[in-house]
Each structure stands twice: as C-alpha cells, then as structure tokens.
Amino acid sequence: MPRVTRLRFAVPAAALLLALAACTSSQEAAAPTAAPQIRTAFDLPDAKAYPEGIAVDARNGDVYVGSFTNGAIYLAAKDNSKAEVFLPSGTDGRLTANGLRVDTAGRLWVIDHTRGVTVYDTGTRARLASFALPEGQPFVNDLTITPDGGVYLTDSVAPVVYRITAAELTDAMAHGGTGELRPFADLGSAKDPAAQSPLLLNGIVSDPEGRYLLVIDMGTGDLYRVGLDTQRGIVKVTQHGDGMINGDGLELRDSTLWVVQNKDNTVSRWTLTDDGKNATQQQRFTDAALAVPTTIAHAGDRALVVISQFDRGGPMGAGTPSPFTVAAIDGF
C-alpha cells in the first residue's frame, strides 16, 4: 500500500449521489503500475464542509473548492496549507455547490445543482452573471470551458448537455446579469437500448483544440465523445482497461485523461487517441484514504483530489467525518 502522510482517516468506498438511481456494482481495482503517494495538500476551514468541486486559477495557482452541503466556496492561495472562506454559505441564496471552473479571464463559475450556475469575479468577489435551470427537475452537475469561451454543463437526471456561449455571457453581463441554460446535445440517442438504468451524466471535459467534449456516465462507466462541430456527433469511447465505473470528476491534459471513481476510492489515468474515440488505461490508484473522492485538478504538477467523506454524516450516510482536506497524489 502507498504511504499516507497527514491524512487522518480511512473509510470504506461509498456511492456519490446515487440516490438518483440504483447502486451500481464496483469493479476490483487493478494494482497500480507505480507507487503513488497521497498526502494532504491543504485543510478546509469548515467542520462540515463536505467538498465536491474544485477549480484552479491557471494565472496564479489559486485553488477554489465548493461545499456540497452548505454552498460555501473556499480559497487556498498558491502554496498555502490552509484554505479560507472565499464566498460564505448562503451567498446569492446558494446552499449547495458542486461543479467549479475558473476561466481565462479570472471568472469563477459555480454550479448550484438546484438552481443553475453563477459567475464571479475572483478579484472583487462580485457576482457577474447567473444562468437559471430550465423548467422541470434537472440536476446540473459539472462543467467545462472550451477554447472559444463556451461553457458546457452536464445534467445527472436528464441525458442533456447545456451550453452557454461567450456571447451569451457578455449579453447577460450587459443586461441585468441573468440568462438561461439551453440544451446543446441530448445523449439519449447514444445510450444502449438494453441498458436498464438511466444515464447519470457527471464529469465533463473538452479537448485542448475545442473539437469535442468527453462526458462520463457514472452509473455504467461509459464515456461519450460529443462533437463540437455542426454535426454534434455522439459516440461511445472504446475503453481498453479496467473500466470507468462510478466515474465522477474528469480532467484532460493534452491526451491524458484522469477519471475519479468515487464509489471505488480510485483515480485512474488514461491515454486518448488523437480523435478522442479510444482510451487506454495507464495507471490505477486505489486507497481507502481517498474517502469517496469526487474530482481532480492539477495545480502545476500537483494532482489535487477532493476527499468528500460523503459517507460520514454527509449526503450518503451517518457518521462523523475527520477534518476536511484536499489531497495531493504524488507520482500520478
């Protein structure tokens, strides 16, 4: 087993947000090809933080983390060992936060799965715009930002990806700061007709050239490629490895894809072909100390992983959590 530094807990694997559907079965984790080490990157200030999303500001290395249970946003300045409250619980009526991203202009995007997404200036902390959910009961979960400034968001209870264009953001900021989320693609047509469970879309990333999106179905581990051209073709990515079951947060750098598999306390690393239609597993790291990880983001060469502890007094079970932290996995 890899050496564990400063992490003060170890819990069994548990499901993330699978109240949306019946639990899926886990796969046995393959032995990693190397020996990554897990350590604490920084502490979170709230005793009941239950973090879910993470975002890195590429301009300065600052890291933002959102609380799923109270909606607060925490900021860990570059190289700091402790985070502080950046936006307190209840800001703009938000009592839950999941997907986070910082765009190239230094704007922080924060998803409230019950309401939509809000955009903040990281310098002034001012709200710049918000985009509301369509009618019904959607569950907006995660987002990615493409090179042209488009923002794409997944829905975990409908097989839909929403889009906000750069022009729509500019328009919203100039006219009252509000807009609406609009569907971009429906992945229902790509689902296996024989599958018994609905699509549970979760993590989403875009390739560096802005050609396609990759979207994970948490329930089956299927990964979908969604074209960003006018055809918007949707295909299932062929996987060569142990699978991506319970896939949650994703990160893509060049041709390397990291998949956080929450229920399995696992992070796996894959190599994509240039067209994004094939993924080959390179490494798989499993450790109980990950305690239901939800997502990953690199700050420089540090792989930062959110440790949710959702199964210890959070949305997934009774119990008492250890102090909340964000972990770094070295050698991964």
RAMO-V690194 format. One record per backbone hydrogen bond with DSSP energy under -0.5 kcal/mol. NH is the residue of the N-H (numbers start at 1). CO is the residue of the C=O. Records with the same first field share a line. If there is no record, write none. Layout:
NH: CO ; CO
This chain:
5: 38
11: 288
17: 15
20: 17
21: 18
37: 330
38: 3
39: 328
40: 5
41: 326
42: 326
43: 81
44: 324
49: 46
52: 66
53: 66
55: 64
57: 62
58: 56
60: 57
61: 57
63: 76
64: 55
65: 74
66: 53
67: 72
68: 50 ; 66
69: 49
71: 67
73: 87
74: 65
75: 84
76: 63
77: 75
80: 77
83: 43
84: 75
86: 73 ; 84
87: 73
90: 70 ; 94
91: 88
93: 90
94: 91
97: 67
98: 111
99: 141
101: 109
103: 107
106: 103
108: 120
109: 101 ; 107
110: 118
111: 99
112: 116
113: 111
115: 112
116: 112
117: 131
118: 110
119: 129
120: 108
121: 126
122: 106 ; 120
125: 121
128: 119
129: 119
130: 177
131: 117
132: 179
133: 115
140: 113
141: 154
144: 152
146: 150
149: 146
151: 164
152: 144
153: 162
154: 142
155: 160
156: 139
160: 158
161: 185
162: 153
163: 182
164: 151
169: 165
170: 166
171: 167
172: 168
173: 169
174: 170
175: 171 ; 172
177: 172
178: 175
179: 130
181: 132
182: 163
184: 161
185: 161
187: 159 ; 185
188: 159
189: 186
190: 187
191: 187 ; 188
195: 192
201: 155
202: 216
203: 248
205: 214
207: 212
210: 207
213: 226
214: 205
215: 224
216: 203
217: 222
218: 200 ; 216
221: 217
224: 215
225: 235
226: 213 ; 224
227: 225 ; 233
228: 211
232: 229
235: 225
237: 223
238: 277
240: 279
241: 239
246: 218
247: 244
248: 260
249: 294
251: 258
253: 256
256: 253
257: 255 ; 270
258: 251
259: 268
260: 249
261: 259 ; 266
262: 246 ; 260
264: 261
265: 262
266: 261
267: 285
268: 259
269: 283
270: 257
271: 280
272: 255
273: 278
276: 273
279: 238
280: 271
281: 240
282: 269
283: 269
285: 267
286: 284
287: 265
290: 287
291: 288
294: 306
297: 304
299: 302
300: 298
302: 299
303: 301 ; 329
304: 297 ; 302
305: 327
306: 295
307: 325
308: 292 ; 306
309: 291
312: 309
313: 317
314: 310
316: 310
317: 314
326: 42
327: 305
328: 39
329: 303
330: 37 ; 328
332: 329
